Amino acid sequence: MNSLDKDFTAGLMENCTPPCLSLYQPTHRNHPNNQQDPIRFKNLVKALEESLLQQFPSDEIQPLLEPFLALADDRNFWNCTHDGLAVLGAKGIFRVYKLQRPVAELAVVADSFHTKPLVRILQSADRYQILAVNRHKIKLFEGNRDALDEIEPALGVPRTITEALGEELTEPHQTVASYGGVGGGHSPMHHTHGGKESEVDSDSERFFRAVDRAVLEHHSQPSGLPLILAALPEHHHIFHDVSHNSFLIPESIDIHPDSLSSTDELRQRAWQLIEPHYLTRLTALVEDFGNARSKGLSDDDLTQVAKSVVEGRVATLLIEASREIPGRINATTGEIAFDDLAHPQVNDLLDDLGELVLKMGGQVVVVPSERMPTETGIAVIYRYSD
């Protein structure tokens, strides 16, 4: 599968030659519920085709739909889904993302990809990663408050101590001595020299250093997610001492996942640690909005916000997770026009505003409805007053 974090950071979703096809649907992890998923997927692909036919000839449509149709017939794929699915397609682009939370069914053809559901996932404050380590190997997990899945470490991340240290891995220094003389009937005795236990500890420390550097570079920095260490208590101190990963939270899970009965038990332990950080971040965002409002540096009027976004004034944009406002925005003037989302050139205004803010270096956070500080579905904090 494609990496959502890496693709978004690389700007892949911004470089779409219209028409841009976006498909979302909830999926199921287990049989028999997952049997309905490919059927629903094909229905959504049909909706994409019908939308395309409003503007494009059949010979231009077919190449765009071929990878969608191939995915629909991939049995192995549909047997290993998560809770949601996002598929983006355009000329030269086809991306498939398994999602850890359900998304509403949606099939949109527009001038840009419909990314709000992905922004919601990427900008959600409840996401985290878990690094499970022992003296021999690592595992990586990614999750949120509702789901947790093991993920494949990126290339460049050592999975085992042998892979990390290679020829530098310490070998036990052993000699063999025979006592009692030749033919004395005594068995050889093995002696270990050089402080074997200290050498093992040194190897563990070097292994942890290598893992820490690689996870920071290939996972923590691209995603910006908090990282939880899951390891035996005797490894916590060593790893935290050598770590330079600012995303590693002080709290740790004091057991290796291999000793737990299920991944869900690991998720529950992780969420106990992450929830206070999650609530603190949301509270701080709402307080920042309130403070900015008292200084005239905030807004929740969609028309005014749109103009401010294209002017580059928005530092932070809060979007209500469950809200959609169909329409179009003029990326030069900020003028908006409300319309029907079923139209090929119409997207979600909140989605488009989020993309523009991200392009201009602003922060976008998709906030649960119950935590939004406004009733309009949007809230912004300005960099400066007009």
Disulfide bonds with the S-S distance in Angstrom:
Cys16-Cys20 1.77
